[in-house]
Amino acid sequence: MIENLILSAIFVTALWFSFNKFFPSTSRRVKSFLLTALGRKSPAPVLVKTPTGCGSGCGKCNGCG
């Protein structure tokens, strides 16, 4: 019984982490839905700063390579 419980917990954890990795936008929506369903405030979205300047791969300086 304990073995099944431990294996189930490991399986659910691995499933959750892989879901977060392969479906990030859907994962954010699911997390937001779960937080609102529990009556908690959803956290503010994290803004990712994109690199700019020469060598960032944007193509503005014709120096991408």
C-alpha positions as CSV (number, residue, x, y, z in Angstrom):
1,M,0.0,0.0,0.0
2,I,2.8,2.5,0.9
3,E,4.8,1.5,-2.2
4,N,1.8,2.3,-4.4
5,L,1.3,5.6,-2.7
6,I,4.9,6.6,-3.1
7,L,5.1,5.5,-6.8
8,S,1.8,7.3,-7.5
9,A,3.3,10.5,-5.9
10,I,6.4,10.2,-8.0
11,F,4.4,9.6,-11.2
12,V,2.1,12.6,-10.6
13,T,5.1,14.8,-9.9
14,A,6.9,13.7,-13.0
15,L,3.7,14.2,-15.0
16,W,3.2,17.7,-13.6
17,F,6.8,18.8,-14.4
18,S,6.6,17.4,-17.9
19,F,3.3,19.2,-18.5
20,N,4.9,22.4,-17.4
21,K,7.8,21.9,-19.7
22,F,6.0,20.9,-22.8
23,F,2.8,23.1,-22.5
24,P,3.9,26.3,-20.7
25,S,1.0,28.5,-21.7
26,T,-1.6,25.9,-21.0
27,S,0.1,25.2,-17.7
28,R,-0.2,28.9,-16.7
29,R,-3.9,28.9,-17.5
30,V,-4.4,25.7,-15.5
31,K,-2.5,27.2,-12.5
32,S,-4.5,30.4,-12.7
33,F,-7.8,28.5,-12.8
34,L,-6.8,26.4,-9.9
35,L,-5.8,29.4,-7.8
36,T,-9.0,31.2,-8.6
37,A,-11.0,28.1,-7.8
38,L,-9.3,27.9,-4.4
39,G,-10.1,31.6,-3.8
40,R,-6.6,32.8,-4.0
41,K,-5.2,35.6,-6.1
42,S,-3.2,34.5,-9.1
43,P,0.4,35.9,-9.2
44,A,1.3,38.6,-11.7
45,P,2.8,37.2,-14.9
46,V,6.6,37.3,-15.1
47,L,7.9,39.4,-18.0
48,V,11.0,38.0,-19.7
49,K,13.4,40.6,-21.0
50,T,14.5,39.8,-24.5
51,P,18.1,40.5,-25.4
52,T,18.8,43.4,-27.7
53,G,21.8,44.9,-29.5
54,C,24.4,43.5,-31.9
55,G,24.8,39.8,-31.6
56,S,21.3,39.1,-30.1
57,G,20.0,37.5,-33.3
58,C,17.4,40.2,-34.1
59,G,18.9,41.1,-37.5
60,K,18.9,44.9,-37.0
61,C,22.6,45.3,-37.4
62,N,23.2,42.7,-40.1
63,G,25.7,41.1,-37.8
64,C,23.8,38.0,-37.0
65,G,25.8,34.8,-37.4
